[in-house]
Amino acid sequence: MSKSAEQWSDLNARMGAGAAMVVIGLVGIWLGGHIFHLLVALICGLMVWELVGMLRPGVRHSQLQLGVLTGVAVFLAIYLPVGFALPILLAPALTGFGQLEQNRTIYMSFTVLILLAGYGMMQVRDDLGFGWLLWLVLVVVVTDVVGYFAGRMIGGPKFWPAVSPKKTWAGTASGWVGAALVGLLFSISSGVGLQLIGISIAVSMASQMGDIAESGMKRKMGVKDSSNLIPGHGGLMDRFDGMLGAALFLLVIGQFIGFPPGLG
């Protein structure tokens, strides 16, 4: 296989699985409510299941237990006041910290990230509606897709070769441009103002940092993918790592700047 063909060898599998995830995701976001909460809880639970599998391979009981606990915690938290939700969200992280003999700090950090990001996505859908969660998802997806194609077509210097050898500066910067265009379109259609462009770029950067964090963790653990659940994509963490960074970033900055801008 030529180098050029090898670059695109996973494209068909990625596109097929990606299209299926887009359909499932859009239906869940559109329906909202309990169905969307269940979908997010399932995804978060499976991501922690993958995480434990990477950090403590071969111990399926802990994988299942912590994955189920995570899903239940995320689902319950959205129905409770914040003061009660936060302790419930911390429970899976603390439980795993006590169970794992190694890599406990990595487990706790990523589990808290998954829990808060899942909670943040549900909060955006419940409080702000379909449109703003669609904006968040599109910023992350466009950042990833534009970065993927630009990185392979343009090439050039690597962004952080020690952590993520395939990512280039061209792909990274192109992702920011794609996110800015999403922000521009939403600012025009919603009337919130052009400051949404800057927020979109910041969310794009946060999504890339989520991707980089997961790549660094996988390199440390010596694994290529978080699991083999999704053909051409690896595991759920491999696909939702960017969303983790973006959702957590929006959850945090939303408390300080008021979001959406001009309406908060």
NORPERA-V90582 format. One record per residue. RES is the residue in one letter. OMEGA is omega as a letter, one per 20 degrees, with the letter a starting at -180 (none if undefined). Layout:
# NORPERA-V90582
<<RES & OMEGA> <RES & OMEGA>>
This chain:
# NORPERA-V90582
<<M & r> <S & r> <K & r> <S & r> <A & a> <E & r> <Q & a> <W & a> <S & a> <D & a> <L & a> <N & r> <A & r> <R & a> <M & r> <G & r> <A & r> <G & r> <A & r> <A & r> <M & r> <V & a> <V & a> <I & a> <G & a> <L & r> <V & r> <G & r> <I & a> <W & a> <L & r> <G & r> <G & a> <H & a> <I & r> <F & r> <H & r> <L & r> <L & r> <V & r> <A & r> <L & a> <I & r> <C & r> <G & r> <L & r> <M & r> <V & r> <W & r> <E & a> <L & r> <V & r> <G & r> <M & a> <L & a> <R & a> <P & r> <G & a> <V & a> <R & a> <H & r> <S & r> <Q & a> <L & a> <Q & a> <L & r> <G & r> <V & r> <L & r> <T & a> <G & r> <V & a> <A & r> <V & a> <F & a> <L & a> <A & a> <I & a> <Y & a> <L & r> <P & a> <V & a> <G & r> <F & a> <A & a> <L & r> <P & r> <I & r> <L & r> <L & a> <A & a> <P & r> <A & a> <L & r> <T & r> <G & r> <F & r> <G & a> <Q & a> <L & r> <E & a> <Q & r> <N & a> <R & r> <T & r> <I & r> <Y & a> <M & a> <S & a> <F & r> <T & r> <V & r> <L & a> <I & a> <L & a> <L & r> <A & r> <G & r> <Y & a> <G & r> <M & r> <M & r> <Q & r> <V & a> <R & a> <D & a> <D & a> <L & r> <G & a> <F & a> <G & a> <W & r> <L & r> <L & r> <W & a> <L & a> <V & a> <L & r> <V & a> <V & a> <V & a> <V & r> <T & a> <D & a> <V & r> <V & r> <G & r> <Y & a> <F & a> <A & a> <G & a> <R & a> <M & a> <I & a> <G & r> <G & a> <P & r> <K & a> <F & a> <W & a> <P & a> <A & a> <V & a> <S & a> <P & a> <K & a> <K & r> <T & r> <W & r> <A & r> <G & a> <T & a> <A & r> <S & r> <G & r> <W & r> <V & r> <G & r> <A & r> <A & r> <L & r> <V & r> <G & r> <L & a> <L & a> <F & r> <S & r> <I & a> <S & a> <S & a> <G & a> <V & r> <G & a> <L & r> <Q & r> <L & r> <I & r> <G & r> <I & r> <S & r> <I & r> <A & r> <V & r> <S & r> <M & r> <A & r> <S & r> <Q & r> <M & r> <G & r> <D & a> <I & a> <A & r> <E & r> <S & r> <G & r> <M & r> <K & r> <R & r> <K & a> <M & r> <G & r> <V & r> <K & a> <D & r> <S & r> <S & r> <N & a> <L & a> <I & a> <P & r> <G & a> <H & a> <G & a> <G & r> <L & r> <M & r> <D & a> <R & a> <F & r> <D & r> <G & r> <M & r> <L & r> <G & a> <A & a> <A & r> <L & r> <F & a> <L & r> <L & a> <V & a> <I & r> <G & r> <Q & a> <F & a> <I & a> <G & a> <F & j> <P & a> <P & r> <G & r> <L & a> <G & none>>
